[in-house]
Amino acid sequence: MEIIQRYYPNLEGKQIQQFASLQSLYTDWNAKINVISRKDIENLYVRHVLHSLGIEKMIRFRDGSLVMDVGTGGGFPGIPLAILFPNVSFHLIDGTGKKIKVTQAVADAIGLTNVTTRHCRVEDEKAQFDFIVSRAVMPLPELAGLVRKNIRREQQNALPNGLICLKGGEIQHEIQPFRQRAVTLQLEDCYGDPFFKEKKVIYVQL
């Protein structure tokens, strides 16, 4: 938890409490439903929470924004982002029902009123949003094709509406089809932990 406060020193008391509750909640749920690898649960705040918050380094969502997290798994990046941006609405979807069950339970337990969840494939979600976020769910061109229908035309943020993904390793081949519409941010320039050496945030205008 200390590492979250190091990089986000201006959190309010409620946000600190919500972030602090995640370790015990995910540890308990992971014992019943494996949503995080066993080796990663001890590194929850660096490898999952702080990694999810890396999207904030690309954009600070304005109040009233609508964001969908595709393939949220156990709630990443959606849950940490919903804590950080309490006045932004987050819709978290996943094709695996038990993972959505965990996500909803965690959101309820920490009192997140700006989160909705749905057990569905992205192809079946018709609602529209300012941004789609995701963490290593599928190749960028494939995901962009599936979520283009979910992007609102109305703009209200500093960046034009689009797709923001957390990726690792070599991704040049994934962003090549988007040419000038893609922006890459190296998370090792934002966070000091060695885990972020190959981690990136990719934004694509859709």
Beta strands, then each sheet from edge to edge (+ up, - down):
strand 1: 66-70
strand 2: 89-94
strand 3: 115-119
strand 4: 131-135
strand 5: 162-168
strand 6: 182-186
strand 7: 199-205
sheet 1: 3+ 2+ 1+ 4+ 5+ 7- 6+
end
